[in-house]
């Protein structure tokens, strides 16, 4: 299964290759019909920045929900929230990367403050949440691998569809 970030990278890579081919010997010379690759690079930088900001925003929302569930319902509340988030599709590789960066930042805070109890407790909770999300995502990946392939058009397992991973990721 291809994630959204991977699908975007693949699509942008395909666009860059096509732009290079269209530019040909004209390169960046817009007057002679070139410059497409440079424009694709600008769009690519914008999209990657936008996506990263959205991943961060979504990650913050998920972490707030998880921390609120721990505060309000303890371990039972956290378990219930994990179950809801799994159904909602909020537990994914992007969240793992976001939590990893958050744990790293909190470790620097703990080191910088000499390790006050509140910072240490938050770091401990974040580490446990990160490990739990990893387990949940791995479990979801394993369940997805066990599903029948949607590349098979009519039950003939030797015949594959003409769809590309980019098209599959963008249409799902």
N, C-alpha and C positions, 0 to 999 in steps of 0.2 A: 504494500500500500504506500502510496506517495503522499507525503504531507504537503500542506499548503506552501510552506517555504521552499521545499524541494521542487514543487511544480512551478513556482514562480521562477526559480533559478533556471530550470530547464527551458521554460518558455523564453526567458530573456536571452539565454545562450543561443537558442534557435534564431531569435531575432537578430542578435549580433552577427551570427554567421551569415544570415541572409543579407544584412546591411553591408557587410564586408564585400560580399559578392556583387551587390548592386553598385557599390562605390567603385569597384575595380581599380583601374590605374588612376582614377581621379582623386582617390583618397579623401582628404578634408576640403578639397577645392570645390566649394558650393557652386561657383560660376560655371564649372565644367560638369556639374551633375553629381558631385560627391557630397560628403558630409553626413550621410545617413548613419554611419556607425557612431559618430560623435553624438548625434541626437539620441540614438538608442542608449548610449551610455548615460546621458543626462536623465532620461526617463527611468532607466534602471536604478540610478542613484536615488532618485526621488521615491520610487516604489519601495526600495529596500529600507529607506529611512522611515517611510510611512508605516510599513509593515512592522518594523522593529518597535516603533512607538505604540502601535496597536497591541502588539504582543505584551509590551510592558503594562499597558493600561489594563488589559484583560487579566494578566497575572496578578496585578495589585488587587483587582476585584475578587479574584478567587481566594487569594491569601486573606483578605479581610473577612470573607465569608467563613473560611476555615478557622481563623483565630476567634471569630465571634462564636462559632459553634463550640469550640473548646471552652471558651469563657462561660457560655450559657448552659451547656449541657455536659461538659466534661468529655470523657472518652466516648460515651454513648452518643452524645451530640455530634462529635467528630465523625463517628462511624456513619451516622445517618446522613451527614452532609457529604461525605465521600460517596455514598450510594447515590444520592441525588445528582451530584456532579458527574458521576460516571454515566448515568442515564442521559444527562444533558450534553455529554460529549466535551466537558470542560477540562478533562484530565488528558493531557497530551504532551508531546515532546517539547513544545514551546513552553509549557508551564514548567517542565523539568529544567530547561535552560534558565528561565526567569528565576526559579527558586534557587538554582545553583549560584547565580549572580547575587541574589539577595543574601544567601548564607555567607558568601565571600565578603560582602559589604558589612554584614553584622559581625563577622570575625574581626574585621579591622576596627570596628567600633569597640568591641570588647577589649582588644589589645590596646587601643588608644585611651580608654577610660580606666585602664587597670582592672577591668573585669568586675564592674558593679553587678549586684545580684539580678537586677531587672534585665540588663543586657545579656547576661549569661542564660537566664531563663528563656528569653526570646530566642536566642541562638539555638538552644536545645530543642525548643518546639519547632523552629524552622527546619532543623536537621531531620527531625522525626517526620515532619510533614513531607519533606523532599523524598525521604526513603519510601514512605507510604505511596506517594504519587508514582514513583518509579515502579513499585510493585503493581499498582493498579494499571499503569500503562502497559507494562510487560504482559499482564494477564489479558488485557484487551487485544494486544497484538497477537498473542497465542490463539485467542478465540477467533480472530479474523483469519488467521492462517488455516484454521480447520474448516472454514466455510467453503462451499464449492466455488470454483473459479467462475467469474463472470466473463472470462475471455472465451468461453466455450459457447458457440452460437446455438447448436442444436443437440448437445449431448455427445457429439463426436469429440473426444478429448484430444485428438491429434490435430484438430483444426483450430487455429487461433483467429481472433478478430483482427481487423486491420487498424484498430485503435492504437494510438501511441500512449505512453505513460502520461504525457502532458495533457492530452485530450481527456484521458480517464480522470486525472486529478481535477481538472477544471470543470468537468461535468458532474462530479460527485459532491 
